Amino acid sequence: MQCVFFPDASIGFMKLRQNKLAPIQVEAFPSESLLVENLPGGKSGWDRAIEKLERIRADWLQQNACGLGPHLLRWPEAHLHEYSSSRGVSLLGRIFRFANQIQSNAERFVVVGNADIHLILRCLMEACCDPYWNELSRAERGSKPRIYFAGESFDNDALQGLLYLLSRDRPENRYEELGWGGVMLATSDSGESPRLASGFLRTICEPLWIECCVESEQNIGENTLGLPSGVPALFAAFTAAGLLPAAILGINIMELLAGAAWTTRLFATESGSGNPILRWVAWNHLISHWYRSESAMDAPSIALWNSGLSACGDFLLRLEDWHSTSVHARASNWRAMPLGLLRAPLQAHSGGLLSRWWHHHWVDAVRCDALSSIQPTVGNDCGAASGSETQVSSYPDLVRDQFESTIAKQISMGASGLVMRLPDLGELSLGQWLQWHLLATLLESHLESDTCEHSSES
């Protein structure tokens, strides 16, 4: 079996701001052995799921493999390798050139696309940029432009509001030295709304208007980047549609791709139950199978422990919706599984802890200096005024205490689950996280389709 991936040494050409990649860690609670035993179908069901997933993995790793899964595996390292060998004429080289043009000449730029591609960009922005990006001065933003979104829907008032904001007739804009930029992301499933919005916005943003569209000989011009055909916007994070707007914001797309490439290597080199991505998918598959077959009401819940993951939570829900639609198209009796979503921070005594199955997403390191909170020492009155009667805890420590007590509480209530630990919210970590969940969604879709086919035959 031949593999399509480049050797580890090929990563050496990248300039990674001297950041070191720390792998995402996945932990099971109460323990992995107990988790498997508690799963619907038990150890035998787990082994069957892993065996099927290993066959899918082997198929994807064939050199001539086609389809969205194999392409998703290839893109990150292919982009990096092309940039290493071809620089300016490579996709990344052109992205950097367009990004520099808009950064140098635009105070604001608009991303025109559908809701799915906007969601990916919000994931990147919330995790990697300042939470109040558009409110910062240009100097505080590192000379990068403010960002706005258009084309998600046929919303007359929202589009009119954006057109007024960018209008040169607006008094506040008359003395603005810089112009506006725009990026049109015409993915295969972009729909009609982005096209109509771009018709109004293009004249305002030109000449700083870049289009990303499905490749053909007729439409790839000087200010155009090609997109692979047939790729839904939801899976376009590592195409020009996701990378160009990220680069304009100053997000390090080299590190983003390096993180995704690391997940690809993990997927390619670890087989069977030794592959953490396959284990993740097997766990989710067995839970969803139990939910549908038993007509259960207790669907899994997702807990997010950092506000920078808020859009990522919405992204996970959207992936589940895509997965449900994809499988339902081939199995009409398939029952969708609604996921619960709890955003940070959770309280250990929260009423939202009643779910039996959990995904926790935790971030180890904060981006800014830790704030401190002065709390009364245990046993003292809340009104104690003496400094010797108080203890100082940092905000990260308080949230960590809540997180650990929540896990302990869930275990005591008989719950099981997985904890995905991100080292931080940098590009290296987010690239791993995105590639992990994109691959997992496609794997589970293939696995569910195979299960539905065997069920219908029997």
C-alpha positions in Angstrom: 0.0 0.0 0.0 1.4 3.4 -1.0 0.9 6.5 1.0 0.4 10.0 -0.3 2.0 11.9 2.5 5.3 13.7 2.6 8.0 12.7 5.1 8.3 14.4 8.4 11.4 16.2 7.3 9.4 18.2 4.8 8.0 20.3 7.6 11.4 21.9 8.2 11.0 24.7 5.7 8.2 26.4 7.6 8.6 29.6 9.6 6.5 28.9 12.7 7.3 31.9 14.8 9.5 29.5 16.8 6.3 28.0 18.2 6.5 24.3 19.0 3.6 22.0 18.2 2.1 20.3 21.2 -0.4 17.6 20.3 -4.0 17.6 21.3 -4.7 15.0 24.0 -7.9 13.0 24.4 -8.7 11.4 27.7 -11.6 9.1 28.6 -13.5 9.2 31.9 -14.0 7.4 34.2 -11.3 5.4 32.2 -11.0 4.1 28.7 -11.7 0.5 29.7 -14.8 1.5 31.6 -15.9 3.8 28.8 -15.7 0.9 26.3 -17.6 -1.4 28.7 -20.3 1.2 29.2 -20.8 1.8 25.5 -23.9 0.3 23.8 -22.7 -3.0 22.3 -19.8 -3.3 24.7 -16.3 -4.4 23.8 -17.5 -6.5 20.8 -19.4 -3.5 19.3 -16.3 -1.4 19.8 -14.1 -3.9 18.1 -16.4 -4.2 15.1 -16.5 -0.4 14.7 -12.7 -0.1 14.9 -12.3 -2.9 12.3 -14.7 -1.1 9.9 -13.0 2.3 10.4 -9.6 0.7 9.8 -10.8 -0.5 6.4 -12.0 3.0 5.6 -8.6 4.5 6.7 -6.7 2.0 4.6 -8.8 2.9 1.5 -8.2 6.6 2.0 -4.4 6.2 2.3 -4.2 4.6 -1.2 -2.2 6.9 -3.5 -5.0 6.9 -6.1 -7.8 7.3 -3.6 -10.5 9.8 -4.6 -13.2 11.6 -2.6 -13.5 14.3 0.0 -11.7 12.3 2.8 -8.5 11.5 0.8 -8.4 15.1 -0.6 -8.8 16.5 2.9 -5.8 14.4 4.0 -3.6 15.7 1.2 -4.3 19.4 1.2 -2.3 20.7 4.2 1.0 19.1 3.4 0.5 19.6 -0.4 0.1 23.4 0.1 3.2 23.5 2.3 5.3 21.4 0.0 4.2 23.5 -3.1 5.1 26.7 -1.3 8.5 25.3 -0.4 9.3 24.4 -4.0 7.4 27.1 -5.9 7.0 30.1 -3.6 5.4 33.0 -5.5 3.5 30.9 -8.0 2.1 28.5 -5.4 -1.3 28.9 -3.9 0.1 30.1 -0.6 2.4 32.5 -2.4 -0.6 34.1 -4.2 -2.6 34.2 -1.0 0.2 36.0 0.8 0.5 38.5 -2.1 -3.3 39.2 -2.1 -3.4 39.4 1.7 -0.5 42.0 1.7 -2.3 44.1 -0.8 -5.5 44.3 1.3 -3.6 44.7 4.6 -1.6 47.7 3.2 -4.5 49.4 1.4 -7.7 48.6 3.2 -9.1 49.7 6.6 -12.0 47.3 6.3 -12.6 44.2 4.3 -15.8 42.2 3.6 -16.0 38.4 3.3 -18.9 37.5 1.0 -19.9 33.8 1.3 -22.5 31.5 2.7 -23.1 30.7 6.4 -20.8 27.7 6.5 -17.6 29.4 5.2 -18.4 32.3 7.5 -18.6 29.9 10.5 -15.1 28.5 9.7 -13.7 32.0 9.6 -15.4 32.9 12.9 -13.8 29.8 14.4 -10.4 31.0 13.3 -11.0 34.6 14.3 -12.4 33.9 17.8 -9.6 31.5 18.6 -6.6 33.4 17.1 -7.5 37.1 17.2 -8.4 39.6 19.9 -12.0 39.1 21.1 -12.7 42.8 20.3 -10.8 42.9 17.0 -13.0 45.5 15.2 -12.9 47.8 18.1 -9.1 48.1 18.2 -7.2 50.8 16.4 -5.2 50.0 13.3 -2.0 50.0 15.2 -3.4 47.7 17.9 -4.5 45.3 15.1 -1.0 45.2 13.7 -2.0 47.2 10.6 -4.6 44.6 9.7 -8.1 45.6 8.5 -11.4 45.2 10.3 -13.6 42.4 9.1 -17.3 42.2 8.1 -19.4 39.4 6.7 -22.1 39.4 4.0 -24.1 37.0 1.9 -25.3 34.5 4.5 -28.9 35.3 3.8 -31.3 37.6 1.8 -31.3 40.2 4.6 -32.1 43.6 3.1 -31.5 45.6 6.3 -28.2 43.9 7.1 -26.8 44.5 3.6 -28.1 48.0 3.6 -26.4 48.7 6.9 -23.1 47.4 5.6 -23.4 49.4 2.4 -24.0 52.5 4.5 -21.0 51.7 6.8 -18.8 51.5 3.7 -20.3 54.4 1.8 -17.9 57.3 0.9 -20.9 59.6 1.4 -20.9 58.7 5.1 -19.3 61.7 6.9 -16.9 59.5 9.0 -15.5 57.9 5.8 -14.8 61.1 3.8 -11.3 61.6 5.2 -10.3 57.9 5.5 -7.0 57.5 3.7 -7.3 53.8 3.1 -10.0 52.0 1.0 -12.1 48.9 1.5 -11.3 45.4 0.4 -13.5 42.4 -0.4 -13.2 38.7 -0.8 -15.9 36.7 -2.6 -15.9 33.0 -1.6 -17.9 31.2 -4.3 -17.7 27.6 -3.1 -19.6 24.8 -4.8 -22.5 25.2 -2.5 -22.4 29.0 -2.0 -25.9 29.6 -3.3 -27.5 32.7 -4.7 -27.3 35.0 -1.7 -23.5 35.6 -1.8 -23.6 36.3 -5.6 -26.3 38.9 -5.2 -24.5 40.6 -2.2 -21.2 40.7 -4.2 -23.0 42.6 -6.9 -23.6 45.5 -4.5 -20.3 45.3 -2.7 -17.8 44.8 -5.5 -18.1 48.3 -6.9 -17.4 49.8 -3.4 -14.4 47.5 -2.8 -12.6 47.5 -6.2 -9.8 47.4 -7.0 -9.1 45.5 -3.8 -11.6 42.7 -4.7 -10.5 39.1 -4.8 -12.6 36.1 -5.9 -12.2 32.5 -4.8 -14.2 30.3 -7.2 -14.3 26.7 -8.5 -11.5 26.3 -10.9 -12.0 26.4 -14.7 -10.1 27.8 -17.6 -12.6 30.6 -18.0 -12.8 32.1 -14.5 -9.2 32.0 -13.1 -7.9 35.5 -13.6 -5.4 38.0 -12.1 -7.4 38.6 -9.0 -8.9 35.1 -8.7 -8.0 32.0 -6.7 -9.2 28.6 -7.6 -11.2 26.3 -5.3 -11.5 22.5 -5.7 -14.7 21.4 -7.4 -17.4 19.7 -5.4 -16.1 20.7 -1.9 -18.8 22.0 0.5 -17.9 25.2 2.2 -18.0 23.4 5.6 -14.9 21.4 4.5 -13.1 24.3 2.8 -11.0 25.5 5.8 -7.7 24.4 4.1 -8.6 25.7 0.7 -8.2 29.3 -0.5 -11.7 30.0 0.8 -10.5 29.6 4.4 -6.8 30.5 4.1 -7.1 33.9 2.3 -9.4 35.7 4.8 -7.4 34.2 7.6 -4.1 35.5 6.2 -5.6 39.0 5.7 -6.4 39.0 9.5 -2.8 38.1 10.2 -3.5 34.5 11.3 -0.5 32.4 10.7 -1.8 30.0 8.0 1.5 28.2 7.8 1.1 27.1 11.4 -2.6 26.4 10.8 -1.6 24.0 8.0 1.2 22.5 10.0 -1.3 21.6 12.8 -3.6 20.0 10.3 -0.7 18.2 8.7 0.2 16.8 12.1 -3.3 15.4 12.5 -3.0 13.9 9.0 0.2 12.1 10.0 -1.4 10.8 13.2 -4.3 9.4 11.1 -1.9 7.9 8.6 0.6 6.3 10.9 -1.5 4.9 13.7 -3.7 1.9 12.9 -6.7 0.3 14.4 -7.4 1.0 18.1 -4.1 2.7 18.4 -5.5 5.6 16.3 -7.1 8.2 18.6 -9.2 9.6 15.7 -10.7 6.2 15.0 -11.3 5.7 18.7 -13.1 9.0 18.8 -15.3 8.1 15.9 -16.1 4.6 17.2 -17.2 6.1 20.5 -19.5 8.6 18.8 -20.8 6.0 16.4 -21.9 3.6 19.1 -23.5 6.3 21.1 -25.5 7.5 18.1 -26.5 3.9 17.2 -27.8 3.4 20.7 -29.6 6.7 20.6 -31.5 5.8 17.4 -32.1 2.1 18.1 -33.3 2.6 21.6 -35.3 5.8 20.8 -33.4 7.3 23.7 -33.9 10.9 24.8 -30.4 11.3 26.3 -28.3 12.6 23.4 -24.6 13.5 24.1 -23.7 17.0 25.2 -20.7 19.2 24.3 -19.1 21.4 27.0 -16.9 24.3 25.9 -14.5 25.6 28.6 -13.1 28.6 26.7 -15.1 31.5 25.1 -12.6 31.3 22.2 -14.2 28.0 21.3 -17.8 29.4 21.0 -17.8 29.4 17.2 -16.1 26.0 17.2 -19.1 24.7 19.2 -21.4 26.0 16.5 -19.1 24.4 13.9 -19.5 21.0 15.7 -23.3 21.3 15.6 -23.2 22.2 11.9 -20.9 19.2 11.2 -23.4 16.9 13.0 -26.2 18.5 10.9 -24.3 17.8 7.7 -23.6 14.3 8.8 -27.3 13.7 9.6 -28.4 15.1 6.2 -25.8 13.0 4.4 -26.7 9.7 6.0 -30.5 10.4 5.9 -30.3 10.8 2.1 -29.2 7.2 1.9 -31.3 5.8 4.7 -34.8 7.4 5.1 -35.4 5.7 8.5 -32.3 7.2 10.0 -32.9 9.2 13.1 -30.9 12.4 13.6 -29.2 12.9 17.0 -29.4 16.4 18.4 -26.3 17.5 20.4 -26.5 19.6 23.5 -24.1 22.5 23.7 -23.0 24.2 27.0 -20.7 27.1 26.7 -18.0 28.2 29.2 -17.8 28.3 32.1 -19.8 25.4 33.5 -20.8 25.3 37.1 -20.4 21.9 38.9 -23.9 22.3 40.3 -25.5 23.2 37.0 -28.7 21.5 36.0 -27.1 20.8 32.6 -25.1 17.9 34.0 -27.8 15.3 33.6 -26.6 14.0 30.2 -25.1 10.5 30.3 -22.6 11.1 27.5 -20.2 14.0 27.3 -17.5 15.7 25.1 -15.5 18.3 27.0 -13.3 20.7 25.1 -10.6 22.2 27.4 -7.8 24.7 26.7 -4.7 24.3 28.9 -3.0 27.7 28.4 -4.6 31.2 28.4 -3.4 33.8 25.9 -3.2 36.8 28.3 -1.8 37.3 31.8 -4.0 35.7 34.4 -6.3 37.9 36.4 -6.5 37.3 40.1 -9.6 36.9 42.3 -9.5 37.4 46.1 -11.8 34.9 47.8 -12.7 34.3 51.5 -10.8 31.4 53.1 -13.0 28.4 53.8 -14.6 28.8 57.2 -14.5 32.6 57.2 -17.5 34.9 56.8 -18.0 36.4 53.3 -17.6 39.8 54.8 -14.2 39.2 56.3 -12.0 42.2 55.7 -8.6 41.1 56.9 -6.1 40.4 54.2 -4.8 37.4 56.1 -8.2 35.8 56.0 -8.3 35.7 52.2 -6.7 33.6 49.5 -5.8 34.7 46.0 -6.8 32.5 43.0 -6.2 33.3 39.3 -9.1 33.2 36.9 -7.6 30.2 35.0 -7.3 28.3 38.3 -10.9 29.0 39.2 -12.1 27.7 35.9 -9.8 24.7 36.2 -11.3 23.9 39.6 -14.8 24.1 38.1 -13.8 21.9 35.2 -12.3 19.2 37.5 -15.2 19.3 39.9 -17.6 19.0 37.0 -15.9 15.9 35.7 -15.9 14.4 39.2 -19.6 15.2 39.6 -20.5 13.6 36.3 -18.5 10.4 37.2 -20.4 10.2 40.5 -23.7 10.4 38.5 -22.7 7.6 36.2 -21.8 9.7 33.2 -19.0 8.8 30.7 -17.2 10.8 28.1 -14.1 12.1 26.4 -12.0 15.2 27.2 -10.2 16.9 24.3 -7.4 19.0 25.7 -6.0 21.7 23.4 -2.6 23.1 24.5 -3.7 26.6 23.7 -5.8 28.5 21.1 -2.9 29.2 18.7 -2.9 28.2 15.0 -1.0 25.0 15.6 -3.6 23.8 18.0 -6.6 25.0 16.0 -5.2 23.4 12.8 -5.1 20.0 14.6 -8.6 20.5 16.0 -10.2 21.4 12.7 -8.6 18.6 10.7 -9.5 16.1 13.5 -13.2 17.0 13.4 -13.4 17.2 9.6 -11.9 13.8 9.3 -14.0 12.4 12.1 -17.3 13.7 10.5 -16.4 12.1 7.1 -15.4 8.8 8.8 -18.5 8.6 10.8 -20.6 9.3 7.7 -19.0 6.4 5.9 -19.4 4.2 8.9 -23.1 5.1 9.4 -23.8 4.5 5.7 -22.1 1.1 5.9 -24.2 0.2 9.0 -27.5 1.4 7.4 -26.7 -0.7 4.2 -26.1 -3.9 6.3 -29.2 -3.2 8.4 -31.4 -2.9 5.3 -30.0 -6.1 3.8 -30.7 -8.0 6.9 
